[in-house]
Amino acid sequence: MYDVPKIKDVLLMDVFSAIKERRSVRKYSSKPIEKEKLDKVLEAARLSPSAGNQQNWKFIVVQDKKKIKKLKDAAGGQQFVEEAPVVIVAVGTEPTQVMSCGQYRYTIDLSIAVSYIILEAFELGLSTCWLGNFDEKSVKEILQIPEFARVVAVTPLGYTDESQAVKTRKTIDEIVSYDKF
């Protein structure tokens, strides 16, 4: 559906640049998101890998300002949620399935998909902030999500209205070991 660079190194360089440069944004402009960009962000989620390629998920795109305000309240009153023109809610639709390693499929699958959303958004000049601070029960009520489903992530999506500070990270030696813990 979308053109992908044919030279493998170019694609890898673009992905690494996005990984290195993107930041969680907590201040959004009111500028609306172009439909083509929103579609491409959602396509990135659709194309992301999932266990057994089952894609047991649903992505709810919230654009209704009244619902976004309610989502802000469900997210601990974080004002920047309400500033964004779009909020994407990632929902696991088969939350009981467990992989042989003992991990729930939906948490892994949706973590990958939301990462793809975040990276594609950055490439398109959009900003996000993966929220872990939200009341799942409230989000389910606001968006009429069935009881059996699980909300894994909520992210505002929009154009940043702030400059991005460089974040410090641990050194590679602090987080990587070889052949043993």
Biotite code that builds the C-alpha atoms (Angstrom):
import biotite.structure as struc

atoms = struc.array([
    struc.Atom([0.000, 0.000, 0.000], chain_id="A", res_id=1, res_name="MET", atom_name="CA", element="C"),
    struc.Atom([2.877, 2.379, 0.771], chain_id="A", res_id=2, res_name="TYR", atom_name="CA", element="C"),
    struc.Atom([6.239, 2.747, -0.910], chain_id="A", res_id=3, res_name="ASP", atom_name="CA", element="C"),
    struc.Atom([9.074, 1.247, 1.107], chain_id="A", res_id=4, res_name="VAL", atom_name="CA", element="C"),
    struc.Atom([12.682, 2.148, 0.278], chain_id="A", res_id=5, res_name="PRO", atom_name="CA", element="C"),
    struc.Atom([14.322, -0.667, -1.672], chain_id="A", res_id=6, res_name="LYS", atom_name="CA", element="C"),
    struc.Atom([17.757, -0.216, -0.128], chain_id="A", res_id=7, res_name="ILE", atom_name="CA", element="C"),
    struc.Atom([17.774, -2.047, 3.183], chain_id="A", res_id=8, res_name="LYS", atom_name="CA", element="C"),
    struc.Atom([20.371, 0.257, 4.802], chain_id="A", res_id=9, res_name="ASP", atom_name="CA", element="C"),
    struc.Atom([18.254, 3.354, 4.128], chain_id="A", res_id=10, res_name="VAL", atom_name="CA", element="C"),
    struc.Atom([15.250, 1.815, 5.872], chain_id="A", res_id=11, res_name="LEU", atom_name="CA", element="C"),
    struc.Atom([17.356, 0.774, 8.858], chain_id="A", res_id=12, res_name="LEU", atom_name="CA", element="C"),
    struc.Atom([18.905, 4.209, 9.125], chain_id="A", res_id=13, res_name="MET", atom_name="CA", element="C"),
    struc.Atom([15.440, 5.826, 9.145], chain_id="A", res_id=14, res_name="ASP", atom_name="CA", element="C"),
    struc.Atom([14.180, 3.483, 11.849], chain_id="A", res_id=15, res_name="VAL", atom_name="CA", element="C"),
    struc.Atom([17.248, 4.046, 14.009], chain_id="A", res_id=16, res_name="PHE", atom_name="CA", element="C"),
    struc.Atom([16.940, 7.807, 13.620], chain_id="A", res_id=17, res_name="SER", atom_name="CA", element="C"),
    struc.Atom([13.330, 7.635, 14.776], chain_id="A", res_id=18, res_name="ALA", atom_name="CA", element="C"),
    struc.Atom([14.288, 5.463, 17.751], chain_id="A", res_id=19, res_name="ILE", atom_name="CA", element="C"),
    struc.Atom([17.077, 7.834, 18.687], chain_id="A", res_id=20, res_name="LYS", atom_name="CA", element="C"),
    struc.Atom([15.243, 11.124, 18.198], chain_id="A", res_id=21, res_name="GLU", atom_name="CA", element="C"),
    struc.Atom([11.595, 10.588, 19.232], chain_id="A", res_id=22, res_name="ARG", atom_name="CA", element="C"),
    struc.Atom([10.407, 11.802, 22.610], chain_id="A", res_id=23, res_name="ARG", atom_name="CA", element="C"),
    struc.Atom([7.245, 11.496, 24.665], chain_id="A", res_id=24, res_name="SER", atom_name="CA", element="C"),
    struc.Atom([5.366, 14.741, 24.117], chain_id="A", res_id=25, res_name="VAL", atom_name="CA", element="C"),
    struc.Atom([3.241, 16.345, 26.777], chain_id="A", res_id=26, res_name="ARG", atom_name="CA", element="C"),
    struc.Atom([2.159, 19.494, 24.951], chain_id="A", res_id=27, res_name="LYS", atom_name="CA", element="C"),
    struc.Atom([0.207, 19.412, 21.686], chain_id="A", res_id=28, res_name="TYR", atom_name="CA", element="C"),
    struc.Atom([-0.926, 22.035, 19.219], chain_id="A", res_id=29, res_name="SER", atom_name="CA", element="C"),
    struc.Atom([-4.541, 22.126, 18.066], chain_id="A", res_id=30, res_name="SER", atom_name="CA", element="C"),
    struc.Atom([-3.487, 21.505, 14.455], chain_id="A", res_id=31, res_name="LYS", atom_name="CA", element="C"),
    struc.Atom([-5.583, 18.646, 13.051], chain_id="A", res_id=32, res_name="PRO", atom_name="CA", element="C"),
    struc.Atom([-3.923, 15.490, 11.755], chain_id="A", res_id=33, res_name="ILE", atom_name="CA", element="C"),
    struc.Atom([-4.203, 14.896, 8.037], chain_id="A", res_id=34, res_name="GLU", atom_name="CA", element="C"),
    struc.Atom([-6.236, 11.776, 7.193], chain_id="A", res_id=35, res_name="LYS", atom_name="CA", element="C"),
    struc.Atom([-3.378, 10.357, 5.115], chain_id="A", res_id=36, res_name="GLU", atom_name="CA", element="C"),
    struc.Atom([-1.025, 10.560, 8.089], chain_id="A", res_id=37, res_name="LYS", atom_name="CA", element="C"),
    struc.Atom([-3.534, 9.023, 10.484], chain_id="A", res_id=38, res_name="LEU", atom_name="CA", element="C"),
    struc.Atom([-4.183, 6.223, 8.000], chain_id="A", res_id=39, res_name="ASP", atom_name="CA", element="C"),
    struc.Atom([-0.469, 5.528, 7.676], chain_id="A", res_id=40, res_name="LYS", atom_name="CA", element="C"),
    struc.Atom([0.019, 5.390, 11.465], chain_id="A", res_id=41, res_name="VAL", atom_name="CA", element="C"),
    struc.Atom([-2.843, 2.898, 11.715], chain_id="A", res_id=42, res_name="LEU", atom_name="CA", element="C"),
    struc.Atom([-1.458, 0.889, 8.809], chain_id="A", res_id=43, res_name="GLU", atom_name="CA", element="C"),
    struc.Atom([1.833, 0.581, 10.705], chain_id="A", res_id=44, res_name="ALA", atom_name="CA", element="C"),
    struc.Atom([-0.110, -1.010, 13.576], chain_id="A", res_id=45, res_name="ALA", atom_name="CA", element="C"),
    struc.Atom([-1.920, -3.356, 11.202], chain_id="A", res_id=46, res_name="ARG", atom_name="CA", element="C"),
    struc.Atom([1.362, -4.515, 9.687], chain_id="A", res_id=47, res_name="LEU", atom_name="CA", element="C"),
    struc.Atom([3.074, -5.128, 13.026], chain_id="A", res_id=48, res_name="SER", atom_name="CA", element="C"),
    struc.Atom([3.778, -8.728, 14.027], chain_id="A", res_id=49, res_name="PRO", atom_name="CA", element="C"),
    struc.Atom([1.572, -10.630, 16.426], chain_id="A", res_id=50, res_name="SER", atom_name="CA", element="C"),
    struc.Atom([1.773, -14.100, 17.945], chain_id="A", res_id=51, res_name="ALA", atom_name="CA", element="C"),
    struc.Atom([0.575, -16.578, 15.338], chain_id="A", res_id=52, res_name="GLY", atom_name="CA", element="C"),
    struc.Atom([-0.338, -13.555, 13.184], chain_id="A", res_id=53, res_name="ASN", atom_name="CA", element="C"),
    struc.Atom([-3.682, -13.578, 14.989], chain_id="A", res_id=54, res_name="GLN", atom_name="CA", element="C"),
    struc.Atom([-3.945, -9.791, 15.366], chain_id="A", res_id=55, res_name="GLN", atom_name="CA", element="C"),
    struc.Atom([-6.216, -10.102, 18.397], chain_id="A", res_id=56, res_name="ASN", atom_name="CA", element="C"),
    struc.Atom([-6.541, -6.375, 18.845], chain_id="A", res_id=57, res_name="TRP", atom_name="CA", element="C"),
    struc.Atom([-8.599, -3.294, 18.198], chain_id="A", res_id=58, res_name="LYS", atom_name="CA", element="C"),
    struc.Atom([-7.325, 0.269, 17.871], chain_id="A", res_id=59, res_name="PHE", atom_name="CA", element="C"),
    struc.Atom([-9.899, 2.874, 18.832], chain_id="A", res_id=60, res_name="ILE", atom_name="CA", element="C"),
    struc.Atom([-9.247, 6.258, 17.245], chain_id="A", res_id=61, res_name="VAL", atom_name="CA", element="C"),
    struc.Atom([-10.862, 8.906, 19.418], chain_id="A", res_id=62, res_name="VAL", atom_name="CA", element="C"),
    struc.Atom([-11.467, 12.289, 17.799], chain_id="A", res_id=63, res_name="GLN", atom_name="CA", element="C"),
    struc.Atom([-14.608, 13.372, 19.643], chain_id="A", res_id=64, res_name="ASP", atom_name="CA", element="C"),
    struc.Atom([-13.515, 16.217, 21.961], chain_id="A", res_id=65, res_name="LYS", atom_name="CA", element="C"),
    struc.Atom([-16.009, 15.266, 24.684], chain_id="A", res_id=66, res_name="LYS", atom_name="CA", element="C"),
    struc.Atom([-14.664, 11.727, 24.790], chain_id="A", res_id=67, res_name="LYS", atom_name="CA", element="C"),
    struc.Atom([-11.065, 12.962, 24.730], chain_id="A", res_id=68, res_name="ILE", atom_name="CA", element="C"),
    struc.Atom([-11.848, 15.174, 27.746], chain_id="A", res_id=69, res_name="LYS", atom_name="CA", element="C"),
    struc.Atom([-13.240, 12.126, 29.552], chain_id="A", res_id=70, res_name="LYS", atom_name="CA", element="C"),
    struc.Atom([-10.117, 10.149, 28.609], chain_id="A", res_id=71, res_name="LEU", atom_name="CA", element="C"),
    struc.Atom([-8.018, 12.947, 30.118], chain_id="A", res_id=72, res_name="LYS", atom_name="CA", element="C"),
    struc.Atom([-9.915, 12.499, 33.362], chain_id="A", res_id=73, res_name="ASP", atom_name="CA", element="C"),
    struc.Atom([-9.461, 8.706, 33.157], chain_id="A", res_id=74, res_name="ALA", atom_name="CA", element="C"),
    struc.Atom([-5.727, 9.329, 32.658], chain_id="A", res_id=75, res_name="ALA", atom_name="CA", element="C"),
    struc.Atom([-5.261, 11.026, 35.996], chain_id="A", res_id=76, res_name="GLY", atom_name="CA", element="C"),
    struc.Atom([-6.189, 14.466, 34.676], chain_id="A", res_id=77, res_name="GLY", atom_name="CA", element="C"),
    struc.Atom([-3.087, 14.741, 32.479], chain_id="A", res_id=78, res_name="GLN", atom_name="CA", element="C"),
    struc.Atom([-3.958, 17.945, 30.597], chain_id="A", res_id=79, res_name="GLN", atom_name="CA", element="C"),
    struc.Atom([-1.907, 17.164, 27.492], chain_id="A", res_id=80, res_name="PHE", atom_name="CA", element="C"),
    struc.Atom([-4.238, 14.254, 26.676], chain_id="A", res_id=81, res_name="VAL", atom_name="CA", element="C"),
    struc.Atom([-7.031, 16.746, 26.058], chain_id="A", res_id=82, res_name="GLU", atom_name="CA", element="C"),
    struc.Atom([-4.794, 18.985, 23.914], chain_id="A", res_id=83, res_name="GLU", atom_name="CA", element="C"),
    struc.Atom([-4.187, 16.308, 21.272], chain_id="A", res_id=84, res_name="ALA", atom_name="CA", element="C"),
    struc.Atom([-6.590, 16.149, 18.320], chain_id="A", res_id=85, res_name="PRO", atom_name="CA", element="C"),
    struc.Atom([-6.557, 12.327, 18.426], chain_id="A", res_id=86, res_name="VAL", atom_name="CA", element="C"),
    struc.Atom([-6.156, 9.691, 21.109], chain_id="A", res_id=87, res_name="VAL", atom_name="CA", element="C"),
    struc.Atom([-5.482, 6.078, 20.139], chain_id="A", res_id=88, res_name="ILE", atom_name="CA", element="C"),
    struc.Atom([-6.501, 3.327, 22.548], chain_id="A", res_id=89, res_name="VAL", atom_name="CA", element="C"),
    struc.Atom([-4.991, -0.142, 22.001], chain_id="A", res_id=90, res_name="ALA", atom_name="CA", element="C"),
    struc.Atom([-7.212, -3.001, 23.140], chain_id="A", res_id=91, res_name="VAL", atom_name="CA", element="C"),
    struc.Atom([-6.502, -6.724, 23.423], chain_id="A", res_id=92, res_name="GLY", atom_name="CA", element="C"),
    struc.Atom([-9.487, -8.768, 22.252], chain_id="A", res_id=93, res_name="THR", atom_name="CA", element="C"),
    struc.Atom([-8.265, -12.214, 23.371], chain_id="A", res_id=94, res_name="GLU", atom_name="CA", element="C"),
    struc.Atom([-6.704, -11.519, 26.771], chain_id="A", res_id=95, res_name="PRO", atom_name="CA", element="C"),
    struc.Atom([-6.651, -15.099, 28.029], chain_id="A", res_id=96, res_name="THR", atom_name="CA", element="C"),
    struc.Atom([-4.231, -16.541, 25.465], chain_id="A", res_id=97, res_name="GLN", atom_name="CA", element="C"),
    struc.Atom([-0.798, -17.311, 26.897], chain_id="A", res_id=98, res_name="VAL", atom_name="CA", element="C"),
    struc.Atom([2.325, -18.076, 24.864], chain_id="A", res_id=99, res_name="MET", atom_name="CA", element="C"),
    struc.Atom([4.437, -21.119, 25.748], chain_id="A", res_id=100, res_name="SER", atom_name="CA", element="C"),
    struc.Atom([6.929, -18.787, 27.474], chain_id="A", res_id=101, res_name="CYS", atom_name="CA", element="C"),
    struc.Atom([4.227, -17.820, 29.960], chain_id="A", res_id=102, res_name="GLY", atom_name="CA", element="C"),
    struc.Atom([3.541, -14.297, 28.674], chain_id="A", res_id=103, res_name="GLN", atom_name="CA", element="C"),
    struc.Atom([0.094, -13.104, 27.685], chain_id="A", res_id=104, res_name="TYR", atom_name="CA", element="C"),
    struc.Atom([-0.035, -12.657, 23.913], chain_id="A", res_id=105, res_name="ARG", atom_name="CA", element="C"),
    struc.Atom([-2.077, -9.481, 23.964], chain_id="A", res_id=106, res_name="TYR", atom_name="CA", element="C"),
    struc.Atom([0.402, -7.485, 26.051], chain_id="A", res_id=107, res_name="THR", atom_name="CA", element="C"),
    struc.Atom([3.326, -8.409, 23.837], chain_id="A", res_id=108, res_name="ILE", atom_name="CA", element="C"),
    struc.Atom([1.428, -8.021, 20.562], chain_id="A", res_id=109, res_name="ASP", atom_name="CA", element="C"),
    struc.Atom([0.008, -4.630, 21.466], chain_id="A", res_id=110, res_name="LEU", atom_name="CA", element="C"),
    struc.Atom([3.325, -3.385, 22.841], chain_id="A", res_id=111, res_name="SER", atom_name="CA", element="C"),
    struc.Atom([4.859, -4.112, 19.453], chain_id="A", res_id=112, res_name="ILE", atom_name="CA", element="C"),
    struc.Atom([1.952, -2.536, 17.562], chain_id="A", res_id=113, res_name="ALA", atom_name="CA", element="C"),
    struc.Atom([1.940, 0.626, 19.682], chain_id="A", res_id=114, res_name="VAL", atom_name="CA", element="C"),
    struc.Atom([5.713, 0.896, 19.198], chain_id="A", res_id=115, res_name="SER", atom_name="CA", element="C"),
    struc.Atom([5.123, 0.777, 15.445], chain_id="A", res_id=116, res_name="TYR", atom_name="CA", element="C"),
    struc.Atom([2.440, 3.483, 15.815], chain_id="A", res_id=117, res_name="ILE", atom_name="CA", element="C"),
    struc.Atom([4.837, 5.670, 17.779], chain_id="A", res_id=118, res_name="ILE", atom_name="CA", element="C"),
    struc.Atom([7.720, 5.264, 15.326], chain_id="A", res_id=119, res_name="LEU", atom_name="CA", element="C"),
    struc.Atom([5.562, 5.853, 12.239], chain_id="A", res_id=120, res_name="GLU", atom_name="CA", element="C"),
    struc.Atom([4.009, 8.893, 13.883], chain_id="A", res_id=121, res_name="ALA", atom_name="CA", element="C"),
    struc.Atom([7.468, 10.316, 14.503], chain_id="A", res_id=122, res_name="PHE", atom_name="CA", element="C"),
    struc.Atom([8.493, 9.704, 10.897], chain_id="A", res_id=123, res_name="GLU", atom_name="CA", element="C"),
    struc.Atom([5.409, 11.649, 9.780], chain_id="A", res_id=124, res_name="LEU", atom_name="CA", element="C"),
    struc.Atom([6.192, 14.612, 12.055], chain_id="A", res_id=125, res_name="GLY", atom_name="CA", element="C"),
    struc.Atom([3.586, 13.638, 14.649], chain_id="A", res_id=126, res_name="LEU", atom_name="CA", element="C"),
    struc.Atom([4.081, 13.152, 18.363], chain_id="A", res_id=127, res_name="SER", atom_name="CA", element="C"),
    struc.Atom([2.849, 10.658, 20.944], chain_id="A", res_id=128, res_name="THR", atom_name="CA", element="C"),
    struc.Atom([3.143, 9.758, 24.604], chain_id="A", res_id=129, res_name="CYS", atom_name="CA", element="C"),
    struc.Atom([2.532, 6.170, 25.680], chain_id="A", res_id=130, res_name="TRP", atom_name="CA", element="C"),
    struc.Atom([0.334, 6.413, 28.758], chain_id="A", res_id=131, res_name="LEU", atom_name="CA", element="C"),
    struc.Atom([0.470, 3.852, 31.501], chain_id="A", res_id=132, res_name="GLY", atom_name="CA", element="C"),
    struc.Atom([-1.416, 6.081, 33.934], chain_id="A", res_id=133, res_name="ASN", atom_name="CA", element="C"),
    struc.Atom([-5.071, 5.472, 33.146], chain_id="A", res_id=134, res_name="PHE", atom_name="CA", element="C"),
    struc.Atom([-8.044, 3.844, 34.801], chain_id="A", res_id=135, res_name="ASP", atom_name="CA", element="C"),
    struc.Atom([-8.915, 0.904, 32.569], chain_id="A", res_id=136, res_name="GLU", atom_name="CA", element="C"),
    struc.Atom([-12.485, 0.597, 33.864], chain_id="A", res_id=137, res_name="LYS", atom_name="CA", element="C"),
    struc.Atom([-13.176, 4.262, 33.052], chain_id="A", res_id=138, res_name="SER", atom_name="CA", element="C"),
    struc.Atom([-11.611, 3.990, 29.585], chain_id="A", res_id=139, res_name="VAL", atom_name="CA", element="C"),
    struc.Atom([-13.780, 0.937, 28.888], chain_id="A", res_id=140, res_name="LYS", atom_name="CA", element="C"),
    struc.Atom([-16.917, 2.805, 29.953], chain_id="A", res_id=141, res_name="GLU", atom_name="CA", element="C"),
    struc.Atom([-16.094, 5.892, 27.876], chain_id="A", res_id=142, res_name="ILE", atom_name="CA", element="C"),
    struc.Atom([-15.413, 3.890, 24.712], chain_id="A", res_id=143, res_name="LEU", atom_name="CA", element="C"),
    struc.Atom([-17.909, 1.045, 25.232], chain_id="A", res_id=144, res_name="GLN", atom_name="CA", element="C"),
    struc.Atom([-15.164, -1.562, 25.312], chain_id="A", res_id=145, res_name="ILE", atom_name="CA", element="C"),
    struc.Atom([-16.480, -5.017, 26.281], chain_id="A", res_id=146, res_name="PRO", atom_name="CA", element="C"),
    struc.Atom([-15.644, -6.290, 29.766], chain_id="A", res_id=147, res_name="GLU", atom_name="CA", element="C"),
    struc.Atom([-13.607, -9.252, 28.445], chain_id="A", res_id=148, res_name="PHE", atom_name="CA", element="C"),
    struc.Atom([-11.190, -6.998, 26.501], chain_id="A", res_id=149, res_name="ALA", atom_name="CA", element="C"),
    struc.Atom([-8.112, -5.339, 28.031], chain_id="A", res_id=150, res_name="ARG", atom_name="CA", element="C"),
    struc.Atom([-6.825, -1.832, 27.441], chain_id="A", res_id=151, res_name="VAL", atom_name="CA", element="C"),
    struc.Atom([-3.053, -2.027, 27.046], chain_id="A", res_id=152, res_name="VAL", atom_name="CA", element="C"),
    struc.Atom([-2.093, 1.474, 25.994], chain_id="A", res_id=153, res_name="ALA", atom_name="CA", element="C"),
    struc.Atom([-3.449, 4.950, 25.423], chain_id="A", res_id=154, res_name="VAL", atom_name="CA", element="C"),
    struc.Atom([-1.541, 7.536, 23.408], chain_id="A", res_id=155, res_name="THR", atom_name="CA", element="C"),
    struc.Atom([-2.384, 11.062, 22.357], chain_id="A", res_id=156, res_name="PRO", atom_name="CA", element="C"),
    struc.Atom([-1.451, 11.755, 18.736], chain_id="A", res_id=157, res_name="LEU", atom_name="CA", element="C"),
    struc.Atom([-0.805, 15.194, 17.311], chain_id="A", res_id=158, res_name="GLY", atom_name="CA", element="C"),
    struc.Atom([1.700, 17.869, 16.481], chain_id="A", res_id=159, res_name="TYR", atom_name="CA", element="C"),
    struc.Atom([4.019, 18.913, 19.278], chain_id="A", res_id=160, res_name="THR", atom_name="CA", element="C"),
    struc.Atom([3.810, 22.375, 20.754], chain_id="A", res_id=161, res_name="ASP", atom_name="CA", element="C"),
    struc.Atom([7.083, 22.183, 22.679], chain_id="A", res_id=162, res_name="GLU", atom_name="CA", element="C"),
    struc.Atom([10.780, 21.812, 22.077], chain_id="A", res_id=163, res_name="SER", atom_name="CA", element="C"),
    struc.Atom([12.197, 18.407, 22.826], chain_id="A", res_id=164, res_name="GLN", atom_name="CA", element="C"),
    struc.Atom([14.934, 18.030, 25.400], chain_id="A", res_id=165, res_name="ALA", atom_name="CA", element="C"),
    struc.Atom([17.507, 15.304, 24.965], chain_id="A", res_id=166, res_name="VAL", atom_name="CA", element="C"),
    struc.Atom([16.926, 12.480, 27.416], chain_id="A", res_id=167, res_name="LYS", atom_name="CA", element="C"),
    struc.Atom([19.753, 10.682, 29.082], chain_id="A", res_id=168, res_name="THR", atom_name="CA", element="C"),
    struc.Atom([19.964, 6.923, 28.806], chain_id="A", res_id=169, res_name="ARG", atom_name="CA", element="C"),
    struc.Atom([21.987, 4.312, 30.602], chain_id="A", res_id=170, res_name="LYS", atom_name="CA", element="C"),
    struc.Atom([25.158, 3.191, 28.853], chain_id="A", res_id=171, res_name="THR", atom_name="CA", element="C"),
    struc.Atom([25.063, 0.033, 26.799], chain_id="A", res_id=172, res_name="ILE", atom_name="CA", element="C"),
    struc.Atom([27.300, -1.688, 29.378], chain_id="A", res_id=173, res_name="ASP", atom_name="CA", element="C"),
    struc.Atom([24.703, -1.027, 32.074], chain_id="A", res_id=174, res_name="GLU", atom_name="CA", element="C"),
    struc.Atom([21.905, -2.798, 30.226], chain_id="A", res_id=175, res_name="ILE", atom_name="CA", element="C"),
    struc.Atom([23.583, -5.488, 28.102], chain_id="A", res_id=176, res_name="VAL", atom_name="CA", element="C"),
    struc.Atom([25.444, -8.641, 29.082], chain_id="A", res_id=177, res_name="SER", atom_name="CA", element="C"),
    struc.Atom([26.622, -11.567, 26.994], chain_id="A", res_id=178, res_name="TYR", atom_name="CA", element="C"),
    struc.Atom([26.136, -15.267, 27.640], chain_id="A", res_id=179, res_name="ASP", atom_name="CA", element="C"),
    struc.Atom([24.913, -14.768, 31.229], chain_id="A", res_id=180, res_name="LYS", atom_name="CA", element="C"),
    struc.Atom([22.911, -12.298, 33.305], chain_id="A", res_id=181, res_name="PHE", atom_name="CA", element="C"),
])
